[in-house]
């Protein structure tokens, strides 16, 4: 299982959930929703970086389902311009 503590840890910490969320955010669309859950858990545990990842995971899942993104975190860079998808 991906989110299990190592032998030295007794429980998972916020950064563990963040790292797992980052992996799932870059997974195929069917698995991307897991990133939202993991990032939210990390964010609720006080991990500041998880807030952006939570928003990015939501945007990526929305785009994958053909909807518009909510937070504008996903974009492509075209030569000298930034184009929001």
N, C-alpha and C positions, 0 to 999 in steps of 0.2 A: 504494500500500500504506500502511496506517495507521502502522505502526511502522518508519519509516525515519528515519535521522538527517537533520537539516537540513544545508545545505552547509557550515556552519561546524564542525559536529560530525563527529568521525570514527566514533563509535559511540554507540549509545543509552545513556542513563544510567537509573538506577533510577526517577527521577521521570517519565521518558518512559513507562516500562511502567506505572507507577501511573496516569497520566492516561489511557492507552489502556484500562486495566482499568476505570476509572470509567465510561468511555463504554460499554464492552461490558456492564457490570453493569446498565445501564439500557436495554439492547437487548431485542428480543423473546427469549423463552425459548430458542429454538434457538441463539442466539448468546451467551447468558449464560455458558456454560461457558468461553468464551474469556477472560472476565474472571478466572476462577479461575487459569488458566495465567499470565496477565500479572501479576496481583497477586502470585502466588507468586514469579515471577521478580524482581519489584521488591523483595519482602520478603527474598529470598535475597541480594539485592545490598545489603541494609542499610537500606532505606528504611522507617523506623519506621511511618509512616502506613499502609503497605501491609498490615500485619498485620490491622487492622480490616477493610479492604476485602476481603482474602482470605476472612475469616470471613463477611462480609456476602454476598459472591458465592456462597459455598457454600450459605448459608441460602436465598438467593433462588432458586438452582437447585433445591434440594430442594423448596421450596414450589411451584415451577412444575411439578415432576413429581409433585405430590400427596403428598409425604412431609413429615414433621415436620422443622423446622429443628434444627440441631445446636447453634448458639451463641446463639440468641435475639436476633439483631440486627434482625429484621424485625418491625414492629409497626404498628398503627394507633392513632391517638389519638382517643379518644372523650370528648367534653366535658372532664371533669376526670380521666379515668382513662386509663391506658396498658394496652392489651390486646395481649398477645403472640400472634402468629399461629402 
